[in-house]
Amino acid sequence: MQIGLFYGSTTCYTEMAAEKIQQIIGEDTVTLFNIKDEPLSKAEQFDFIIFGISTWDFGELQEDWESHWDDIDSVNLSGKTIALFGMGDQQGYGQWFQDALGMLHDKIAPQSVTFLGYWPNTADYEFEASKALTEDKRHFVGLALDEDSQYDKSDERIATWIEQIMTEYSEQL
């Protein structure tokens, strides 16, 4: 099994999370792609893809994702298995916490993909609103990380989420 992990990172926090994910799953299994330097079309080479995105300011996309946003429509993700993780600041931007994560999910969803890793621990966060919540508001559409307010929980969240997505992936095979 090979996993492609595609991320955009301005302040290196998303990149650091991507590297932690790669270390835990294994460098021989996960290949990292910074979308600033690599085309999103490389995602077509993988059956299992992880996308990492951060929310900026008032619910905006990270700059690398923003500059490649329209490229997503031309990448064939149909039939792929996808897990998402996002970075956000629930204290400073609680009205827009993880919005980019939700926007990425909604952008990819029409392509008949299988999503894994919906994060069920929404009660462990303090925010006002988020586009990254499922319809029932009980899950995030991916792992929600906050390096500003809850950096001390990130390593445990990443490890738990990886166990979750790897179990979910093996169950679908």
HUFENCOR-V314756 format. One record per residue. N is the residue number from 1. PHI is phi in whole degrees, -180 to 180 (none if undefined). OMEGA is omega in whole degrees, -180 to 180 (none if undefined). NEAR is the number of other ideal C-beta (glycine too) atoms within 8 Angstrom. Layout:
# HUFENCOR-V314756
n-><N N>
phi-><PHI PHI>
omega-><OMEGA OMEGA>
near-><NEAR NEAR>
This chain:
# HUFENCOR-V314756
n-><1 2 3 4 5 6 7 8 9 10 11 12 13 14 15 16 17 18 19 20 21 22 23 24 25 26 27 28 29 30 31 32 33 34 35 36 37 38 39 40 41 42 43 44 45 46 47 48 49 50 51 52 53 54 55 56 57 58 59 60 61 62 63 64 65 66 67 68 69 70 71 72 73 74 75 76 77 78 79 80 81 82 83 84 85 86 87 88 89 90 91 92 93 94 95 96 97 98 99 100 101 102 103 104 105 106 107 108 109 110 111 112 113 114 115 116 117 118 119 120 121 122 123 124 125 126 127 128 129 130 131 132 133 134 135 136 137 138 139 140 141 142 143 144 145 146 147 148 149 150 151 152 153 154 155 156 157 158 159 160 161 162 163 164 165 166 167 168 169 170 171 172 173>
phi-><none -121 -120 -99 -113 -112 -145 -122 -150 -95 -106 79 -68 -67 -63 -64 -64 -60 -65 -65 -61 -62 -63 -71 -74 130 -66 -78 -105 -108 -107 -90 -135 -83 -68 -66 -110 -125 -72 -63 -60 -64 -63 -63 -77 -115 -86 -120 -130 -117 -114 -119 -143 -119 -97 -116 48 -95 78 -100 -75 -62 -58 -68 -66 -61 -73 -114 -56 -69 -64 -58 -65 -95 -90 -83 -106 -55 83 -82 -101 -132 -122 -123 -136 -137 -115 -163 -124 -73 -83 -79 -136 -63 -81 -131 -60 65 -57 -63 -60 -66 -65 -65 -55 -67 -71 -85 -51 -65 -87 57 -102 -107 -91 -122 82 -61 -93 -86 -96 -65 -69 -86 -126 -126 -149 -93 -155 -160 -78 -93 -89 -69 -56 -81 65 -99 -140 -86 -77 -172 -66 -105 -112 -136 -78 -87 -105 -135 -58 -71 -102 -64 -61 -66 -63 -61 -62 -65 -66 -62 -59 -62 -70 -70 -66 -62 -65 -66 -71 -86 -75>
omega-><175 180 173 179 -177 -177 169 -174 178 -176 178 -180 178 178 180 177 178 179 177 178 179 -179 -177 -179 179 -180 178 -179 -175 175 -179 177 173 -174 173 -175 -175 179 178 180 177 178 -180 -178 -173 173 -180 -175 172 176 177 -176 176 177 -179 175 -172 177 -177 177 172 -170 179 177 -180 -178 179 -174 -179 178 -178 -178 -178 177 -180 179 -178 180 -179 172 -173 172 -177 168 -178 176 178 -179 -176 180 -178 -176 -175 179 -176 -174 176 -179 -179 176 178 179 179 177 -178 179 -176 -171 -178 -176 178 177 173 178 173 168 173 -171 -171 -170 -177 -179 -178 -177 176 -179 -177 -176 179 173 -177 180 174 -177 -179 177 -177 -178 163 -180 177 179 179 179 178 -180 179 -174 -176 -179 -178 180 -172 -177 179 178 179 -179 179 -179 179 176 179 -175 180 176 180 180 -179 179 -179 -180 none>
near-><6 8 12 14 15 13 15 15 15 10 6 7 11 16 10 8 15 14 9 11 15 12 8 9 10 8 6 3 8 12 7 9 12 11 13 7 5 9 6 11 8 10 13 8 5 10 8 13 15 16 13 17 17 15 18 9 6 6 10 9 11 14 9 12 13 9 6 11 9 6 10 10 6 6 10 5 12 7 6 13 12 14 14 16 18 18 13 17 10 14 9 7 13 11 9 13 18 14 14 17 19 13 10 13 13 8 9 12 8 4 9 5 12 7 13 12 13 10 13 6 7 12 4 5 11 6 10 5 8 12 12 14 12 9 4 5 6 7 10 15 13 15 13 16 14 16 8 9 9 11 8 4 9 13 7 7 13 15 9 8 12 11 8 10 12 9 8 10 12 7 6 8 4>
